[in-house]
Amino acid sequence: MLLREIAHARAGDKGNISNISVIAYDPKDYPLLEHWLTAERVKAHFAGIAAGEVRRYALPALGALNFVLHQALSGGVTRSLALDAHGKTLSSAMLALELPDQAAAEFTPPSQERLQGDLS
């Protein structure tokens, strides 16, 4: 299961640091994110991009996790020659992260009634 199936993401930057927030679509899925979306898994996913430490901060009241990726922007906006010097596309890259099969087994898709209720 891809992360994008249960969450959306936003990215920001400060110097050579990228900040990516992952927010569960449904608060019921936040524990799944908290369990499976570790700093180690994110660091491995961004191998070759994030050369420094990856820290995770939990925001349970928001149903979100915030990841801070050090040395991830090729020196920062004023130094980088990258097309995306601000690292905004890293949020899309984060959503391509594959969660383990066991996580998919724990995920309960929204019921048809709930989906219909969301449309009204």
C-alpha positions as CSV (number, residue, x, y, z in Angstrom):
1,M,0.0,0.0,0.0
2,L,1.3,3.4,-0.9
3,L,1.3,6.1,1.7
4,R,-0.8,8.3,-0.6
5,E,-3.7,5.9,-0.1
6,I,-4.2,7.0,3.5
7,A,-2.5,10.4,3.8
8,H,-1.5,13.7,2.2
9,A,1.6,15.7,2.7
10,R,3.0,19.2,2.7
11,A,6.7,20.3,2.4
12,G,8.6,23.4,3.5
13,D,12.3,24.4,3.7
14,K,14.8,26.3,5.8
15,G,18.3,26.4,4.5
16,N,19.5,22.9,3.8
17,I,16.6,21.3,5.7
18,S,13.4,20.0,4.3
19,N,10.3,19.7,6.5
20,I,7.6,17.3,5.4
21,S,4.3,16.8,7.2
22,V,2.2,13.7,6.6
23,I,-1.4,14.0,7.6
24,A,-3.9,11.1,7.7
25,Y,-7.0,11.5,5.7
26,D,-8.9,9.7,8.4
27,P,-7.9,10.1,12.1
28,K,-8.5,6.4,12.5
29,D,-5.5,5.8,10.4
30,Y,-3.1,7.9,12.4
31,P,-2.0,5.0,14.7
32,L,-1.1,3.1,11.5
33,L,1.0,6.0,10.4
34,E,2.6,6.4,13.8
35,H,3.5,2.7,13.9
36,W,4.8,2.2,10.3
37,L,6.1,5.6,9.2
38,T,9.4,5.7,11.2
39,A,12.3,8.1,10.8
40,E,14.4,5.1,9.7
41,R,11.9,4.1,7.0
42,V,11.8,7.7,5.7
43,K,15.6,8.0,5.8
44,A,15.8,4.8,3.7
45,H,13.2,6.1,1.3
46,F,15.1,9.4,0.7
47,A,18.6,7.7,0.5
48,G,20.7,9.8,-1.9
49,I,18.6,12.9,-1.1
50,A,18.7,13.3,2.7
51,A,22.4,13.1,3.6
52,G,21.9,14.0,7.2
53,E,19.7,13.0,10.1
54,V,16.0,12.5,9.8
55,R,13.8,13.3,12.8
56,R,10.2,12.5,13.3
57,Y,7.8,14.6,15.5
58,A,4.3,13.2,16.3
59,L,1.3,15.5,16.3
60,P,-1.5,13.2,17.4
61,A,-4.0,16.0,17.9
62,L,-3.7,16.8,14.2
63,G,-3.4,13.2,13.0
64,A,0.0,14.1,11.6
65,L,3.7,13.3,11.6
66,N,6.3,15.9,10.8
67,F,9.7,14.8,9.4
68,V,12.8,17.0,9.4
69,L,15.4,15.9,6.8
70,H,18.8,17.5,7.4
71,Q,21.1,18.1,4.4
72,A,18.4,17.4,2.0
73,L,18.4,20.4,-0.3
74,S,21.8,20.4,-1.9
75,G,23.0,23.3,0.3
76,G,19.8,25.3,0.4
77,V,17.8,27.5,-1.9
78,T,20.6,30.1,-2.5
79,R,23.2,27.5,-3.2
80,S,21.4,24.7,-5.0
81,L,21.3,24.3,-8.7
82,A,18.4,21.8,-8.4
83,L,15.2,22.6,-10.3
84,D,13.3,22.2,-7.0
85,A,15.6,24.0,-4.7
86,H,12.8,24.5,-2.1
87,G,12.1,20.7,-2.0
88,K,8.4,21.1,-2.6
89,T,8.3,17.9,-4.7
90,L,9.6,15.9,-1.7
91,S,6.1,15.8,-0.3
92,S,5.0,13.9,-3.5
93,A,8.0,11.6,-3.2
94,M,7.1,10.9,0.4
95,L,3.6,9.8,-0.7
96,A,5.2,7.2,-3.0
97,L,6.6,5.4,0.0
98,E,5.5,1.8,0.1
99,L,4.1,0.7,3.5
100,P,4.7,-3.0,4.4
101,D,2.0,-5.6,3.5
102,Q,1.2,-5.9,7.2
103,A,0.2,-2.2,7.3
104,A,-2.2,-2.8,4.4
105,A,-3.7,-5.6,6.3
106,E,-4.4,-3.3,9.2
107,F,-6.0,-0.6,7.0
108,T,-9.7,-0.6,6.8
109,P,-11.0,1.1,3.7
110,P,-13.8,3.6,4.3
111,S,-17.3,2.2,4.3
112,Q,-19.7,3.0,1.4
113,E,-22.0,4.8,3.9
114,R,-19.1,7.0,5.1
115,L,-18.1,7.8,1.5
116,Q,-21.7,8.8,0.7
117,G,-21.9,10.9,3.8
118,D,-18.7,12.7,2.8
119,L,-20.3,13.7,-0.5
120,S,-23.4,15.3,1.1
